Structures are given as structure tokens and as C-alpha cells.
Amino acid sequence: MAVKYVGRFCKQAIISRAATFSRHFKMSASTPALIALNCDDGKELLKTSTYRQDDIIKYFGKQKHRTMCGLQTAAIVMNAMKLNSDSLYREETMFDLQPTLSVLDKSKVETRGCTLQEKSDLYRAFNLDVETYHASDSSEEEFRQIVKKTLVQSNCESTMVINYHMDVLGQGVPVGHISPLAAYHQGSDRILLMDVWPDTYELWAPTKDLFNAMNTINTVDNKSRGYIVVKQKKKL
């Protein structure tokens, strides 16, 4: 099965409907098998996933500023967690909030985005519990198990955010990036990445390929990228 993607739309070519989701749909030996969420296959994967957080999808939106993927992702995650009953968090107003200003330098974020550690500090500033994993200190299997443990919580009591390199994943954009995860499909071992980059699509990626894209070095702090588990504090 060969599938070509144009922008956020899916153009199918030479499709075998007998293919099962347990197969890796490689377009070539070097191209990761990325399946757009808005394709028939992508929709079917979501429909048959038992590990999914629909509120991440509900509150999803694309980033407006090229370096604000971390802020837009935080807005999605905190809205899905329903941290503020009065209004929704938005990328454009995150720097109007004291917790953001207490841990992030706006001029630096506007220039080069956020590191994994800075992203973790942001969630802590909003009184959330955070577990931070650099890919170099983790493993593909540990990542897979944490994804399943987290995304099975449909109420978004815990959520996951990843920091990865878009070009390594096969998206054709040579930058590091941050986006939330929304689902895991066990039969195909694929993860739904709700990509906030304005010019790409939300997609299903093989767990192995996603982990490899995280296991890359961020030259800002010379540490590997990775993933974050964000949890609401338990009420006493």
C-alpha cells in the first residue's frame, strides 16, 4: 500500500484494502509510515483505539507563532484537563499569565522555542505534577508502556507531550517541535500525534519512529529531546 500526503489532505494511490493495520505502510525504505488522521485509515485507527483522550482532540488547534509550539500545546493540555472553568487557555495570551512569566523568557521563546526542561517547568508553574523523560535515558519499550498507561485515562487526568525532530520523523521540516499525544492503537503499534505545526497534518506514527525522532539532540541545551507526562495533583 502506498499513500501520498499533500498538505493536510490525503491522496491515496495503489491502495490495497486487504492490508491490515498491523502492517507498517512504508512508502520507501527510508520514509516513516505516517498516516493522516483525516484519511479513512486514520479515522479507522482512532475508532478502534482503546487508548484515547478525546478532549485533547476536542481542544486541539494549530500554533500561530512559529516558535510557540510549546505554548500552544500547553493551552491544549490544560484545556483538556479543564484547569480553568472560567475561560480557555490560548497561545496568544499565555504570556499574559504570571505562571508563564515566572519560568519562561518571552524573548528567548520567540527566538528559539522551549527546551524539554523549560516545558516541564511551565507545567509545574501551573501547579501540575510532571514526569520528564529524556529519550537518551529512556527506551522505546518504556515509552510505549508509559503511553498506554497515560492515554488509557480518557478523562485526561494525565496527559502526554513530546519534544521531537520533525525531519527525523519524516515530516520534511528541519526543526525541533512540541506537540501532544491523543491516542495509541495497539494492533498497529501507532501513536496519534496532534501536531500543532501550521503546515502539517495530525498523524499516526509508528512508536519506534516517534521514539527515534525524540532521541535527537537539542542544540540549545545539548540534551536529547523526549517526553513529558503531565498530571493533575491529587486532591487531599
URDAQUI-V227378 format. One record per residue. N is the residue number from 1. OMEGA is omega in whole degrees, 0 to 359 (NA if undefined). Layout:
N|OMEGA ; N|OMEGA
This chain:
1|178 ; 2|180 ; 3|177 ; 4|181 ; 5|178 ; 6|183 ; 7|180 ; 8|182 ; 9|185 ; 10|175 ; 11|184 ; 12|178 ; 13|179 ; 14|186 ; 15|174 ; 16|182 ; 17|178 ; 18|180 ; 19|179 ; 20|182 ; 21|179 ; 22|178 ; 23|173 ; 24|184 ; 25|181 ; 26|175 ; 27|175 ; 28|183 ; 29|186 ; 30|184 ; 31|178 ; 32|182 ; 33|181 ; 34|181 ; 35|181 ; 36|179 ; 37|185 ; 38|171 ; 39|177 ; 40|180 ; 41|180 ; 42|178 ; 43|180 ; 44|176 ; 45|179 ; 46|182 ; 47|185 ; 48|179 ; 49|176 ; 50|176 ; 51|183 ; 52|178 ; 53|186 ; 54|181 ; 55|173 ; 56|178 ; 57|182 ; 58|184 ; 59|182 ; 60|174 ; 61|181 ; 62|177 ; 63|181 ; 64|178 ; 65|187 ; 66|181 ; 67|187 ; 68|179 ; 69|179 ; 70|180 ; 71|178 ; 72|177 ; 73|179 ; 74|179 ; 75|179 ; 76|184 ; 77|184 ; 78|173 ; 79|178 ; 80|177 ; 81|179 ; 82|181 ; 83|182 ; 84|183 ; 85|184 ; 86|182 ; 87|181 ; 88|173 ; 89|179 ; 90|179 ; 91|186 ; 92|184 ; 93|181 ; 94|180 ; 95|171 ; 96|185 ; 97|184 ; 98|179 ; 99|178 ; 100|181 ; 101|182 ; 102|184 ; 103|183 ; 104|175 ; 105|186 ; 106|182 ; 107|179 ; 108|180 ; 109|179 ; 110|182 ; 111|188 ; 112|178 ; 113|183 ; 114|170 ; 115|178 ; 116|180 ; 117|178 ; 118|179 ; 119|177 ; 120|179 ; 121|180 ; 122|180 ; 123|178 ; 124|179 ; 125|177 ; 126|174 ; 127|176 ; 128|174 ; 129|185 ; 130|171 ; 131|185 ; 132|181 ; 133|170 ; 134|184 ; 135|180 ; 136|179 ; 137|182 ; 138|178 ; 139|178 ; 140|183 ; 141|177 ; 142|178 ; 143|180 ; 144|182 ; 145|178 ; 146|175 ; 147|181 ; 148|181 ; 149|183 ; 150|188 ; 151|174 ; 152|179 ; 153|186 ; 154|181 ; 155|179 ; 156|174 ; 157|170 ; 158|179 ; 159|180 ; 160|178 ; 161|178 ; 162|175 ; 163|187 ; 164|177 ; 165|187 ; 166|182 ; 167|179 ; 168|177 ; 169|179 ; 170|182 ; 171|175 ; 172|178 ; 173|189 ; 174|181 ; 175|168 ; 176|190 ; 177|178 ; 178|178 ; 179|178 ; 180|174 ; 181|183 ; 182|183 ; 183|175 ; 184|178 ; 185|188 ; 186|183 ; 187|180 ; 188|183 ; 189|180 ; 190|180 ; 191|178 ; 192|179 ; 193|178 ; 194|188 ; 195|183 ; 196|179 ; 197|189 ; 198|187 ; 199|180 ; 200|185 ; 201|174 ; 202|192 ; 203|170 ; 204|179 ; 205|174 ; 206|182 ; 207|181 ; 208|182 ; 209|179 ; 210|179 ; 211|179 ; 212|179 ; 213|175 ; 214|184 ; 215|181 ; 216|186 ; 217|171 ; 218|185 ; 219|178 ; 220|181 ; 221|179 ; 222|175 ; 223|179 ; 224|172 ; 225|182 ; 226|185 ; 227|183 ; 228|169 ; 229|181 ; 230|184 ; 231|171 ; 232|179 ; 233|179 ; 234|180 ; 235|181 ; 236|NA
